[in-house]
Amino acid sequence: NLESARQLLNAANASQDDTLQTVFFNTAQAFYEAQAAQSLLIANIEAEQAAEQSFKAADAKYTVGVGTLADKLQAQTSHAQTKLRHIQSDGDLRYAIGNLAVQMGFQPNTHLQLTGISDEAVQDPLFQQAVENLIKQAVRDHPKMLSAQAQLQAARAKIKATRAEGLPKVS
């Protein structure tokens, strides 16, 4: 019975570890989604600025009589579309940062400043080796595997305890 209880405790500890890893994974995923949203916003701001310059040039050409109305309208439509994408990506970034804040246990309206990960850090061999080691450790020590093994051991100990109950007792 004691062995069964120990193994059930091991299973509960492994389940707790799994929950912590799930929270960590969800937070890391939310962080990278927020970074991607931030990068998309920057790209959309640059595209909007380029489209605005193009529209101004097309408008100036049309005003002096060198450009066509179709060119001006096309540039104006392109500028409006890039402005819409800029606004949408700003909303996506706010949502992603709110989601990250919630994953971290903060209020969704908490202001978070995201930092980027440089390409140098990702290409660093030490970083690559650390990631590989973490993957190997996760496969070897994953809490779900540990929990399943502990539950199996608890079941085996319970079988032994049940069999022992039917045996004669010495007092």
Backbone as CSV, one residue per row, in Angstrom:
resi,resn,N_x,N_y,N_z,CA_x,CA_y,CA_z,C_x,C_y,C_z
1,ASN,0.830,-1.198,0.000,0.000,0.000,0.000,0.870,1.256,0.000
2,LEU,1.967,1.206,0.765,2.886,2.337,0.807,3.511,2.570,-0.566
3,GLU,3.923,1.500,-1.229,4.512,1.626,-2.566,3.493,2.197,-3.547
4,SER,2.266,1.743,-3.450,1.210,2.268,-4.314,1.023,3.761,-4.079
5,ALA,0.995,4.166,-2.825,0.829,5.584,-2.498,2.007,6.409,-3.012
6,ARG,3.228,5.868,-2.879,4.410,6.577,-3.403,4.312,6.770,-4.903
7,GLN,3.907,5.722,-5.590,3.816,5.821,-7.044,2.705,6.779,-7.480
8,LEU,1.610,6.809,-6.745,0.548,7.776,-7.046,1.031,9.200,-6.793
9,LEU,1.850,9.395,-5.762,2.439,10.706,-5.512,3.370,11.086,-6.656
10,ASN,4.167,10.126,-7.130,5.037,10.386,-8.287,4.214,10.772,-9.502
11,ALA,3.092,10.090,-9.712,2.216,10.407,-10.842,1.645,11.813,-10.694
12,ALA,1.246,12.184,-9.479,0.699,13.527,-9.246,1.769,14.590,-9.478
13,ASN,3.000,14.326,-9.030,4.096,15.270,-9.268,4.379,15.430,-10.755
14,ALA,4.348,14.327,-11.482,4.578,14.394,-12.926,3.449,15.163,-13.608
15,SER,2.225,14.996,-13.147,1.103,15.747,-13.709,1.272,17.238,-13.453
16,GLN,1.760,17.578,-12.265,2.012,18.986,-11.955,3.103,19.540,-12.876
17,ASP,4.167,18.771,-13.089,5.228,19.193,-13.999,4.684,19.403,-15.404
18,ASP,3.801,18.507,-15.839,3.203,18.632,-17.164,2.400,19.921,-17.266
19,THR,1.652,20.242,-16.228,0.869,21.480,-16.233,1.790,22.693,-16.318
20,LEU,2.875,22.685,-15.557,3.824,23.793,-15.611,4.457,23.923,-16.993
21,GLN,4.809,22.794,-17.590,5.397,22.839,-18.932,4.387,23.336,-19.961
22,THR,3.137,22.969,-19.791,2.097,23.441,-20.709,1.957,24.954,-20.602
23,VAL,1.954,25.469,-19.386,1.866,26.914,-19.188,3.083,27.599,-19.804
24,PHE,4.259,27.046,-19.582,5.475,27.619,-20.157,5.408,27.608,-21.686
25,PHE,4.977,26.483,-22.260,4.874,26.371,-23.714,3.886,27.393,-24.269
26,ASN,2.721,27.515,-23.634,1.714,28.463,-24.107,2.220,29.899,-24.025
27,THR,2.983,30.203,-22.975,3.538,31.545,-22.832,4.588,31.812,-23.907
28,ALA,5.447,30.850,-24.145,6.463,31.011,-25.193,5.807,31.166,-26.562
29,GLN,4.780,30.388,-26.817,4.067,30.485,-28.091,3.418,31.859,-28.230
30,ALA,2.809,32.350,-27.163,2.188,33.675,-27.199,3.240,34.757,-27.432
31,PHE,4.436,34.586,-26.862,5.517,35.546,-27.061,5.920,35.605,-28.536
32,TYR,6.108,34.443,-29.146,6.524,34.428,-30.550,5.406,34.924,-31.474
33,GLU,4.162,34.667,-31.121,3.052,35.212,-31.907,3.025,36.735,-31.803
34,ALA,3.295,37.257,-30.614,3.339,38.711,-30.439,4.511,39.310,-31.214
35,GLN,5.643,38.626,-31.217,6.785,39.118,-31.999,6.469,39.127,-33.490
36,ALA,5.813,38.079,-33.957,5.441,38.018,-35.370,4.466,39.135,-35.709
37,ALA,3.514,39.389,-34.828,2.549,40.464,-35.057,3.244,41.820,-35.074
38,GLN,4.238,41.984,-34.210,4.983,43.240,-34.175,5.767,43.438,-35.474
39,SER,6.387,42.385,-35.968,7.134,42.470,-37.227,6.204,42.768,-38.394
40,LEU,5.033,42.144,-38.395,4.059,42.398,-39.455,3.585,43.845,-39.414
41,LEU,3.370,44.379,-38.233,2.964,45.780,-38.112,4.028,46.696,-38.686
42,ILE,5.278,46.446,-38.362,6.368,47.276,-38.900,6.402,47.203,-40.420
43,ALA,6.249,46.012,-40.964,6.248,45.853,-42.422,5.059,46.580,-43.046
44,ASN,3.895,46.510,-42.411,2.716,47.185,-42.952,2.829,48.699,-42.859
45,ILE,3.495,49.198,-41.822,3.723,50.646,-41.718,4.625,51.108,-42.856
46,GLU,5.681,50.345,-43.134,6.580,50.692,-44.233,5.868,50.620,-45.580
47,ALA,5.019,49.616,-45.761,4.269,49.484,-47.014,3.294,50.641,-47.167
48,GLU,2.685,51.059,-46.058,1.747,52.190,-46.122,2.475,53.468,-46.514
49,GLN,3.665,53.685,-45.948,4.446,54.877,-46.279,4.832,54.879,-47.759
50,ALA,5.216,53.715,-48.279,5.573,53.617,-49.701,4.344,53.877,-50.579
51,ALA,3.199,53.325,-50.180,1.974,53.534,-50.960,1.538,54.993,-50.899
52,GLU,1.756,55.645,-49.765,1.404,57.063,-49.645,2.275,57.909,-50.571
53,GLN,3.563,57.590,-50.627,4.466,58.316,-51.528,4.062,58.100,-52.986
54,SER,3.691,56.878,-53.296,3.250,56.565,-54.656,1.973,57.329,-54.995
55,PHE,1.054,57.396,-54.036,-0.189,58.133,-54.268,0.087,59.619,-54.466
56,LYS,0.986,60.185,-53.642,1.322,61.604,-53.780,1.941,61.883,-55.147
57,ALA,2.791,60.963,-55.591,3.420,61.140,-56.906,2.373,61.044,-58.017
58,ALA,1.478,60.068,-57.930,0.431,59.921,-58.950,-0.511,61.112,-58.935
59,ASP,-0.818,61.642,-57.757,-1.691,62.807,-57.647,-1.019,64.039,-58.248
60,ALA,0.279,64.196,-57.962,1.011,65.335,-58.520,1.073,65.248,-60.042
61,LYS,1.293,64.054,-60.579,1.313,63.876,-62.039,-0.041,64.213,-62.647
62,TYR,-1.106,63.775,-61.978,-2.452,64.031,-62.491,-2.769,65.525,-62.424
63,THR,-2.330,66.189,-61.359,-2.610,67.610,-61.173,-1.941,68.442,-62.263
64,VAL,-0.731,68.102,-62.672,-0.038,68.876,-63.718,-0.387,68.391,-65.110
65,GLY,-1.195,67.330,-65.194,-1.666,66.879,-66.495,-0.811,65.818,-67.155
66,VAL,0.159,65.250,-66.443,1.039,64.244,-67.021,0.499,62.833,-66.787
67,GLY,-0.181,62.632,-65.668,-0.682,61.305,-65.311,-2.168,61.163,-65.609
68,THR,-2.619,59.917,-65.569,-4.033,59.644,-65.838,-4.804,59.530,-64.524
69,LEU,-6.113,59.708,-64.635,-6.979,59.570,-63.472,-6.959,58.131,-62.967
70,ALA,-6.850,57.172,-63.879,-6.817,55.758,-63.488,-5.588,55.476,-62.620
71,ASP,-4.442,56.042,-62.989,-3.229,55.845,-62.182,-3.390,56.442,-60.789
72,LYS,-3.978,57.634,-60.744,-4.194,58.294,-59.460,-5.140,57.467,-58.591
73,LEU,-6.238,57.003,-59.163,-7.209,56.217,-58.396,-6.634,54.874,-57.952
74,GLN,-5.834,54.264,-58.818,-5.214,52.993,-58.457,-4.239,53.195,-57.291
75,ALA,-3.452,54.262,-57.338,-2.513,54.553,-56.252,-3.268,54.882,-54.961
76,GLN,-4.392,55.602,-55.122,-5.198,55.939,-53.946,-5.795,54.674,-53.323
77,THR,-6.274,53.755,-54.160,-6.820,52.483,-53.666,-5.741,51.659,-52.980
78,SER,-4.569,51.603,-53.572,-3.457,50.854,-52.977,-3.087,51.446,-51.616
79,HIS,-3.060,52.778,-51.539,-2.742,53.428,-50.261,-3.805,53.108,-49.213
80,ALA,-5.061,53.146,-49.609,-6.141,52.839,-48.662,-6.053,51.391,-48.183
81,GLN,-5.709,50.466,-49.078,-5.588,49.059,-48.692,-4.428,48.845,-47.731
82,THR,-3.308,49.484,-47.983,-2.169,49.331,-47.072,-2.465,49.978,-45.726
83,LYS,-3.227,51.066,-45.728,-3.615,51.694,-44.462,-4.526,50.750,-43.671
84,LEU,-5.431,50.065,-44.370,-6.306,49.103,-43.715,-5.491,47.957,-43.121
85,ARG,-4.528,47.441,-43.883,-3.675,46.368,-43.358,-2.880,46.839,-42.140
86,HIS,-2.445,48.094,-42.167,-1.725,48.664,-41.022,-2.630,48.677,-39.789
87,ILE,-3.850,49.111,-39.939,-4.787,49.166,-38.816,-5.107,47.757,-38.313
88,GLN,-5.313,46.826,-39.243,-5.603,45.451,-38.845,-4.421,44.824,-38.102
89,SER,-3.214,45.045,-38.591,-2.049,44.459,-37.932,-1.795,45.110,-36.578
90,ASP,-2.167,46.374,-36.425,-2.068,47.017,-35.117,-3.020,46.340,-34.135
91,GLY,-4.223,46.042,-34.585,-5.175,45.320,-33.740,-4.690,43.913,-33.409
92,ASP,-4.106,43.245,-34.393,-3.566,41.898,-34.164,-2.443,41.926,-33.133
93,LEU,-1.596,42.965,-33.207,-0.506,43.091,-32.237,-1.062,43.324,-30.840
94,ARG,-2.058,44.187,-30.732,-2.657,44.441,-29.409,-3.272,43.160,-28.841
95,TYR,-3.928,42.391,-29.696,-4.511,41.120,-29.255,-3.415,40.158,-28.795
96,ALA,-2.339,40.057,-29.583,-1.247,39.134,-29.248,-0.566,39.535,-27.943
97,ILE,-0.369,40.829,-27.731,0.251,41.276,-26.484,-0.690,41.038,-25.307
98,GLY,-1.985,41.249,-25.514,-2.961,40.955,-24.462,-2.973,39.476,-24.116
99,ASN,-2.899,38.632,-25.138,-2.854,37.183,-24.919,-1.585,36.794,-24.156
100,LEU,-0.460,37.386,-24.524,0.793,37.116,-23.822,0.684,37.547,-22.359
101,ALA,0.114,38.707,-22.128,-0.041,39.188,-20.751,-0.898,38.223,-19.939
102,VAL,-1.978,37.739,-20.515,-2.848,36.790,-19.809,-2.096,35.502,-19.525
103,GLN,-1.327,35.005,-20.488,-0.556,33.781,-20.285,0.451,33.948,-19.148
104,MET,0.932,35.186,-18.974,1.908,35.456,-17.923,1.240,35.778,-16.589
105,GLY,-0.089,35.831,-16.578,-0.808,36.085,-15.333,-1.108,37.548,-15.078
106,PHE,-0.954,38.405,-16.099,-1.245,39.824,-15.951,-2.614,40.140,-16.552
107,GLN,-3.045,41.366,-16.364,-4.271,41.838,-17.001,-4.010,41.978,-18.507
108,PRO,-5.031,41.764,-19.342,-4.815,41.847,-20.793,-4.373,43.230,-21.272
109,ASN,-4.695,44.274,-20.526,-4.322,45.624,-20.953,-2.965,46.068,-20.405
110,THR,-2.208,45.140,-19.838,-0.871,45.453,-19.332,0.040,45.789,-20.505
111,HIS,0.795,46.877,-20.353,1.725,47.275,-21.417,2.987,46.427,-21.322
112,LEU,3.296,45.712,-22.391,4.507,44.892,-22.452,5.378,45.402,-23.591
113,GLN,6.665,45.495,-23.354,7.622,45.893,-24.382,8.330,44.639,-24.871
114,LEU,8.169,44.311,-26.141,8.779,43.102,-26.698,10.174,43.407,-27.212
115,THR,11.076,42.491,-26.978,12.416,42.603,-27.551,12.562,41.543,-28.624
116,GLY,13.364,41.823,-29.593,13.555,40.882,-30.681,14.676,39.901,-30.381
117,ILE,14.676,38.819,-31.131,15.754,37.845,-31.050,16.602,38.050,-32.298
118,SER,17.870,38.343,-32.096,18.729,38.629,-33.233,19.048,37.351,-34.010
119,ASP,19.329,37.525,-35.277,19.720,36.381,-36.111,21.026,35.767,-35.618
120,GLU,21.890,36.602,-35.044,23.164,36.102,-34.523,22.927,35.096,-33.400
121,ALA,21.959,35.387,-32.534,21.674,34.487,-31.410,21.145,33.148,-31.912
122,VAL,20.296,33.192,-32.917,19.716,31.956,-33.443,20.773,31.111,-34.145
123,GLN,21.744,31.736,-34.806,22.778,31.010,-35.540,23.928,30.560,-34.639
124,ASP,23.969,31.029,-33.406,25.044,30.679,-32.479,25.028,29.172,-32.216
125,PRO,26.170,28.485,-32.392,26.215,27.032,-32.159,25.845,26.647,-30.728
126,LEU,26.183,27.478,-29.751,25.816,27.179,-28.371,24.301,27.202,-28.186
127,PHE,23.654,28.145,-28.870,22.194,28.220,-28.812,21.584,26.976,-29.462
128,GLN,22.120,26.593,-30.600,21.623,25.408,-31.305,21.793,24.154,-30.434
129,GLN,22.957,24.020,-29.800,23.226,22.861,-28.952,22.297,22.852,-27.744
130,ALA,22.051,24.025,-27.172,21.151,24.113,-26.014,19.739,23.675,-26.395
131,VAL,19.287,24.068,-27.571,17.951,23.667,-28.030,17.890,22.155,-28.228
132,GLU,18.932,21.588,-28.841,18.964,20.136,-29.047,18.961,19.390,-27.709
133,ASN,19.719,19.880,-26.747,19.750,19.244,-25.422,18.395,19.312,-24.740
134,LEU,17.727,20.437,-24.863,16.399,20.572,-24.263,15.397,19.614,-24.898
135,ILE,15.492,19.424,-26.201,14.586,18.491,-26.887,14.847,17.065,-26.414
136,LYS,16.117,16.682,-26.305,16.448,15.337,-25.825,15.952,15.124,-24.396
137,GLN,16.144,16.131,-23.566,15.692,16.021,-22.177,14.166,15.929,-22.109
138,ALA,13.480,16.676,-22.943,12.016,16.633,-22.948,11.514,15.250,-23.341
139,VAL,12.171,14.641,-24.326,11.762,13.290,-24.735,12.027,12.296,-23.608
140,ARG,13.144,12.438,-22.925,13.519,11.510,-21.861,12.714,11.725,-20.578
141,ASP,12.479,12.980,-20.209,11.890,13.286,-18.900,10.512,13.930,-18.977
142,HIS,9.811,13.735,-20.066,8.506,14.398,-20.206,7.570,13.940,-19.091
143,PRO,6.891,14.888,-18.456,6.024,14.543,-17.325,4.920,13.543,-17.660
144,LYS,4.411,13.560,-18.856,3.366,12.594,-19.201,3.926,11.173,-19.213
145,MET,5.154,11.034,-19.675,5.792,9.714,-19.644,6.058,9.284,-18.205
146,LEU,6.572,10.222,-17.410,6.846,9.907,-16.010,5.561,9.580,-15.256
147,SER,4.501,10.308,-15.561,3.217,10.063,-14.915,2.684,8.684,-15.278
148,ALA,2.778,8.335,-16.551,2.292,7.020,-16.984,3.107,5.904,-16.338
149,GLN,4.422,6.076,-16.263,5.259,5.060,-15.624,4.920,4.918,-14.141
150,ALA,4.707,6.036,-13.467,4.373,5.978,-12.041,3.007,5.335,-11.824
151,GLN,2.052,5.618,-12.693,0.735,4.989,-12.566,0.829,3.487,-12.787
152,LEU,1.680,3.067,-13.717,1.889,1.639,-13.946,2.500,0.990,-12.702
153,GLN,3.509,1.625,-12.129,4.124,1.084,-10.921,3.133,1.046,-9.761
154,ALA,2.280,2.059,-9.655,1.265,2.080,-8.602,0.282,0.927,-8.788
155,ALA,-0.102,0.668,-10.020,-1.029,-0.441,-10.286,-0.375,-1.776,-9.929
156,ARG,0.896,-1.940,-10.260,1.603,-3.181,-9.918,1.709,-3.349,-8.399
157,ALA,1.999,-2.254,-7.698,2.086,-2.319,-6.235,0.726,-2.620,-5.632
158,LYS,-0.325,-2.096,-6.222,-1.674,-2.371,-5.720,-2.037,-3.838,-5.915
159,ILE,-1.602,-4.421,-7.025,-1.835,-5.847,-7.263,-1.133,-6.666,-6.184
160,LYS,0.122,-6.319,-5.888,0.867,-7.035,-4.843,0.175,-6.885,-3.491
161,ALA,-0.307,-5.693,-3.192,-0.976,-5.458,-1.898,-2.276,-6.251,-1.808
162,THR,-3.010,-6.324,-2.910,-4.271,-7.071,-2.907,-4.001,-8.562,-2.732
163,ARG,-2.975,-9.087,-3.399,-2.620,-10.496,-3.240,-2.179,-10.782,-1.804
164,ALA,-1.433,-9.840,-1.232,-0.930,-10.042,0.129,-2.052,-10.056,1.155
165,GLU,-3.159,-9.398,0.861,-4.285,-9.382,1.801,-4.875,-10.771,1.979
166,GLY,-4.815,-11.602,0.960,-5.376,-12.941,1.028,-4.442,-13.959,1.650
167,LEU,-3.215,-13.597,1.896,-2.246,-14.539,2.481,-2.424,-14.585,3.999
168,PRO,-1.965,-15.675,4.605,-2.044,-15.767,6.063,-1.202,-14.701,6.722
169,LYS,-1.624,-14.278,7.911,-0.911,-13.229,8.640,-0.267,-13.839,9.876
170,VAL,0.900,-13.311,10.168,1.613,-13.773,11.354,1.483,-12.670,12.397
171,SER,1.085,-13.055,13.587,0.987,-12.048,14.644,1.672,-12.582,15.912
